[in-house]
Amino acid sequence: MTLRNAARHAMLAPAAVVLFASLSGCDQGGQQSGQALLAVTVAKPVERTVVDRDEYVGRFVAVNSVDIRSRLSGYLAAIHFTDGEMVKQGDLLFTIDRRPFEIALEQMRANLAQARANLAFTAGDLERAKPLLQNKTITEQTYDQRTQAKTVAEAAVAAQEAMVHSAELDLNEYSELRAPIDGRIGDRRVAVGNLVTGGSTTLLATIVSVDPIRFEFTFDEASYLRYQRFAMNTMGGADGGVAVSLKLIDEKDFVHQGKIDFVDNVISASSGTIRGRAVFANPDRILTPGMFGRIRVPGSPPYTALLVPDDAIGSEQARKYVLTVDGDGMVRIKYVTLGQLDGGMRVIKDGLTAGDRVIVNGLMHARPGIKVNAAEQGPAAPTGPAAPRAGDEAKAG
């Protein structure tokens, strides 16, 4: 038994030594890792003059839109345009068969000639009656009858002249349909050879103007009051040419510049919104009526604000915060009120001072209450795309 116990102790002694050495190493490594400070980069907020802007979705509409319809009934003889092309005011678009109107004009002219011949006869008859009345050869009643006949003949001539003028309009103006505005014409709705009914029955084509073009959007009553007060104090009215910017669905920036030219005079009782309208130049004709866009409207006078990179902002349920480093190197959390996004920088409306050092790099491992090694860089700037953090999708936009 003594020999067996001695052998057992001999086998356990090396294992105990190894275990003690490993535990000693773990304690030493833990102390070393505790002494190493986390390296972060901090920057002070940027002070910049900004303007609060609101964004709305709306739709483009044409300044002018005209339905082409014929005043006359007749067979369509010719079409003088290509579907979808740009047309100028006065360009010939459609021709109605002119032959019936030529015949009608000839008939009206013949009737006018007949009326003028009758007028010449009655005028001569009246002139011959004047000396006869003085000689008492005819009675005054006869003279009055000849005077009346001349007046009726004059009226008949005037009526026939009007009929001739109407027939000339039908032949020379209304049988040829020309573009009333500059713009883009749609497709033809009637083919050559079809009977066109005069009036508002038959639609031949539609022309819409494209440059300039209007953009219509709606906003709520509270925004309307805010815009009105802001515009009255600065520009004399919300529809007095307030500059706005716009982007399309495939654009990242608001590159199109325009002005508000109209605000409706009635707030909708059903939706509580009011309609606004802006006008934009469209020389390249990329903006098309019916297209959607997003407009940015200024909603405040310029003011000085603090901005930090948008990636430096974290979320804690409904609250937003930034991590700062104080003078002792300790990480502190500051809850902030966010404003708009301006070029990758987020406006901070409350909760931050110009002297705060905001962590802009190293956020993944920084925690409130720990001590860090803070390297300060210049003024805060956008840090570019970063790994998404929990709650980022809930940031105020």
C-alpha positions, 0 to 999 in steps of 0.5 A: 500500500505504501508503494502504491500510494507513492506511485499515485502521488508521483503521477499527480504531482506533474499534473498539479504543476501544469494546472497551477501554471495554466491558472497563473497564466490566465490571471496574468493575461486577464490583468493585462487585457484589463489594462489595455484601453479601447482605442476610439476616434472622437470629433467635435460636432460641426457648426453649420447654417442649415434650413429645415426642409420637408419632403413630399411625394407628388406627381408632374402635370402639364402646364397646358393640355389640349384635346384635338377635336374637329369643329366640322363633321366629315371624313378624315382625309390626311394625318400630318404628324408622327405619333409621339413627336414634338409639335409647334403651335400652328403645325398642321395635324389633320385634314378633313375632306375639303370638297363638301366645304368648297361646294358650300362656299361656292353656293354661299357666294352665288347667294351673295351675288343674287342678294347684291343684284336685288339690292342694286335693283331696289336701290335704283327703283327707290331713286326713280321714285323720288321725283315721282313722289314730288310730282304726286305721281305716286303716293307716299305709301308706294314710296315707303314700300320701295324704301322698305324693299331696299332696306330688306335687300341690304339686310339680305346682302349682309346675311349672305356676306356672313354666310360666305365668311362662315363657309370660308372659315369652314374651308380654310380654317376648320377643315385643317386642324393645327396645333394650338400649343407647343408640346408633345402629341400623343397617338392618333385616335382615328385613322384616315377614312373614318367619319369624324363627328363635329363638336366634342364627340370624336377625340383625334389626339391630345397635346401636352406641353412639357417645358416648363412643367408643373409638380403638384403635391399636398401637405397638411394644415399644420405645415401650411400654417408654418409655411405661410408664416415663414413666407410672409416674413421673408418673401411675401407669401407662400406662393411668391416664388419659394425655391424648392428642389426635387428628385426622381425615383432613380436619383439620389440627390435633389438636383432639379431646382424650381419654384412654388407658383401656386397654393390652393385656396381651400383645405380639403375637408376630407383629408385635411390637406391642401394642394401646392404646385411648383414649376420646373424647367424641363429643357431635356424633356425628361420630366413627363406628366404623370411621373412621380417625384419627391419634392423638398420644401424649406420650412424655416429660416436659416439657423446655426445647428450642430451636426454629427455623422449619421453613423455616430447615432445609436438607438435605444428603443424610441430614444436616440443617443450619441456616445461621448468621451469626457475629460477623464477618458470615460465614455458617456451617453447623451440622448439627443433630438434629431433633425434632418439629414444634410449631406450624410450629417445629422442635425442635432436639435437638442442634447449636445454642445459644441464642445462635446467629443463624439465617438465616430469610430470604435462604436461597436465596442464602446460602452458607457462607463468604460475608459477608452483611449480617445484619438481626436480628429478634426471636425466631424465628417461623414464616415461612409457606410457602416455596419447596421446597428440595432434600431438604426432603421428607426432613426428620424428621417 
